[in-house]
């Protein structure tokens, strides 16, 4: 990988970003699993399973 390729790759990653708040990976992971648990609780309370 040349320096030119690395610069283009870094530039592409910045352009692709959503521009949202910078969250850490573990926070996203915890929030995702929390959502899964909440949805599972709603489903079991409604009796869909």
C-alpha positions in Angstrom: 0.0 0.0 0.0 1.5 3.3 -1.0 1.1 6.6 0.8 -1.1 7.9 -2.0 -3.5 4.9 -1.6 -3.6 5.3 2.1 -4.5 9.0 1.7 -7.3 8.1 -0.7 -8.6 5.4 1.7 -8.7 7.8 4.6 -10.4 10.5 2.5 -13.1 8.0 1.4 -13.8 6.9 5.0 -14.3 10.5 6.0 -16.7 11.1 3.1 -18.7 7.9 3.8 -19.3 8.8 7.4 -22.8 9.8 8.5 -21.7 12.9 10.4 -23.5 11.7 13.5 -22.2 11.8 17.1 -19.0 9.8 17.6 -20.0 6.8 19.8 -17.7 4.1 21.0 -18.1 0.6 19.8 -19.0 -0.8 23.2 -21.7 1.8 23.7 -23.3 0.8 20.3 -23.0 -2.8 21.3 -24.7 -2.3 24.6 -27.5 -0.2 23.2 -28.1 -2.7 20.5 -28.5 -5.6 22.9 -30.7 -3.4 25.2 -33.0 -2.8 22.2 -33.1 -6.6 21.5 -34.1 -7.3 25.2 -36.8 -4.6 25.2 -38.3 -5.9 22.0 -38.2 -9.5 23.4 -40.0 -8.3 26.5 -42.8 -6.6 24.4 -43.2 -9.7 22.3 -43.5 -12.0 25.2 -46.0 -9.7 27.0 -48.2 -9.6 23.8 -48.1 -13.4 23.6 -46.8 -13.6 20.1 -44.6 -16.6 20.9 
